[in-house]
Amino acid sequence: MIRAARRTAAIAALAALAAFGLLALSGPAAAQTLGPNAEAEKCLSCHGDQSLGTIDVSGVQKTLFVDATVYGTSLHGLLDCTSCHLGFKPRRHVAAESANWLETAKLTACGNCHADQFAMYSGSFHGHLALGQAGSNAPLCADCHVAHNALIGNHVIMSNVATLAGHVKVEDYAVIGGLAAVHQFCRIGTMSIIGGCSKVVQDVPPFMLVDGNPGQTRTVNKVWMKRNGVSE
């Protein structure tokens, strides 16, 4: 009976792998087709210029150019730029607007839409440092967030400091262990699990357990499948 159950699970996993491969051959999931809204277009009339230059951010030169396509298809692409860059006007910016802009955009502005999450952050160790000690260099909200154009499915679990690069797709019921890092454009399959501290540089098939540096498929994620009602 046990052998039969294992055989059934293996067949299901192989079927999932085959389907996953067909999806991969057909190309990535369709991106959002929405572009920047009218207010964002005002900002992009200047920031859409690749020759605009750079700005110093904590000793690192960051470009002022914003790719309209990347912005329009991002998780925040439907918002005005000034939803995060509070106080800015669509014109040449004055010093008063630019003061503390980075902290505002990466910390305090987040609370306007994500009040519950901001309250949790405010009560955390990092929140106490960031909000209570000037110049603490503690991680802000945006420092621990997923990267641009990442798509997160339903019932996904991401443990502490699990990191996603740009354009990663995480499918439903996937689990990403603490301190794991996922390379850009990777797809994390349904009900898969990534072990803590893993370095993922390739797609993770559905229903599989991946672990290691670099991450390798180890076995079928049978326990998680059972907990989520997948029949043997």
N, C-alpha and C positions, 0 to 999 in steps of 0.2 A: 504493500500500500504506500509506504514511504517512497519507494522507487518510482511508483506511478505518479505520485504528487510531484516529485522532483522532475520527472520527465515532462509532465504537463507545464510546470513552471519554465523549464528550459525551452519548450516549444513556444510558449507565450513570449519569452524574451527574444527568441530568434525572429518571431513574427514582428515584434516591435522594432528590432534592429533593421529588418528589411524595410518596414514602413519608414523608419527614420532615414534610411539611405535614399529612398525614393524622394522624400521631402528635400533632402540635401541636394539631390541631383536637379530638382526642379527650381533651385535657387532659394535665397533667403525669403523669410516672410515679407509680405508686402508692407512697405513703409507707409506711414501716414502720408496722405497727399496734401494735407493742409500746409499752407505757407504762412509766413508772418502776417499778423493783422495790420490794420491801417496805422495804428499808433507805432508799432514796431518798425514799420516801413519808414517812418520819419527818422528814427534813429539810424536805420540802415542806409539812409541817404548819405551819411558820412561814414559810418562804421562798416559799410559794405565795400569800402575802398581799401584794397590790399596794401596800398602805399601809405596808409595813415600813420604808421609808425608803431612804437612800443611804449610801454609804461613800466616803471620799476615797481615790482611787487616783492617786498621782503628780499631785495637784492637780486631778483630774477627778472629779466626783461620779458614782459608778456605783450603779445600783439594786441592792438586795438581793433583789428579786423574781425568781423563777425560774418561767418558764412551763412547767408540767408536760408539756404536749403537745410543745413544742419540745424539751425535754430528753429525753423518752421516745423521740422519733423521731430523735435526733441519733446521730452515730457512736459516742458513749460512753453512749448511753441505757441499755444493759444493765448498766453498771457502777454501783457505789455511788458516791455523791457523795464519800465519804471515800477513794475510790481515788486521787483527785487532791488533795483537801483533807485531807492526812494529819494525823492527830492530833485532828481535830474530833469532837465527840460530838453526838448529836441532842438538844441542849438549848441554853439560853442560853450563849453561848461566853464563856470567861474569857480574860484577856489573854494567858496563856501559849499558848493554842491559836492565837490570832490573830497572834502574832508571826511575821513573815516569811512569812505565808500565801501572798502573791502569788508570790514566788519559788519556793516549794515547789510550788504547784499548776501553775505554768507552766514549771518546769524540772526539779527533782530527781524529782518524782513520775513524770515521763514515762519515766524510765529503768526503772521497775519493770515496765512492759509492753513498752517499745520499747528493749530493751537495746542492740541493734546500732546503731540510729539514734542513741541517746544517746552511744554510744562515738564515733561519727563526729563528732557535735556537740562533744563534749568536746575532741577534737583539732583542732577548727577555730579560726579566728581569733576568731570570736564566742564560742566556748566557753571559750577561754583567758581572755578578758576577763570573761565572766560568772562563771566559776568561780574566777578568780584575783584579781580586783580588785573589792573591795566598792564599790558605788555607781557601777559603770562605765556603767550604762544600756545595755549591749549587748543586742541582740535575744535573747530567750529562745526555747526550743523552740516554745512556743505562739504567739509573735509571728510566726513564719514558716509556720505551719500553715494548712491550708485552714479556711474558716469553718464555722459550724454548718450541719448538714443538707446539706452538699455530698456528692454521690455520685460516686465516682471509679471508672471501669471498669478493665478489665484492659489491661496493656501501655501504659498512658498515660505520656507523657514530659512532665515539668514542669521547665523550666530554672530557674536561680537566680532567686529572688524573684518567680516567677510567682504571681499572687495571685487567689484565688477568693473571691467574696463568698458570702453564705448562699444555700442552696438551689440552687446551681449543679449541673448534671449534666454530667459529662464522660464521653462514651462511649468504647468500646474503641479503642485504637491512636491516640487523638488526641494531638497535640503542641502544647504551649503554650510559646512562646518566653520568654526571660528578660525580667523586668520588665513583662510583659504583665499587664493587670488585666481581670478578667471581672466584669461587673455581676451583682447577685443575680437569681436565677431564670432565668438564661440556660442554654441547652442547647448543649453543644459536641459536634457530630456525629462519628460514627465516621470515623477516618482523616483528619480535618481537621487543619489546622495553622494556628496563630496566630503571626504574626510578632512578634519581640521588640519591647517597648515599646508594643505595641498597646493600645488602649482598646476593649474589646468591650462593647457595650451592647445587642446583640440576639443571637438565636440564630445559631449558626454551622452551616450545612448540612453534612451528611456529605460527605466527599471533596473539600472546598473549601479553598483557601488564603485566609486573611483577614489583612489587614495595614492599619495606619494608625490615626489618631486623629481621629475614631472609626474603628473597624475596618470595612473594606469587603471584600466578596468580590472577589478579583482573578482567580482562575483555578482550574481543576481541579488538585487535588493529585496529579498523575500520578506523580511520582517516588516519593512515599511509598506510593502504591497499588501500584506495581510492586515495590517492595522488600518489600511484605507479601503478594506472591503473587496480586494481583488480575489476572485475565486480561484482555488487551485484547480 
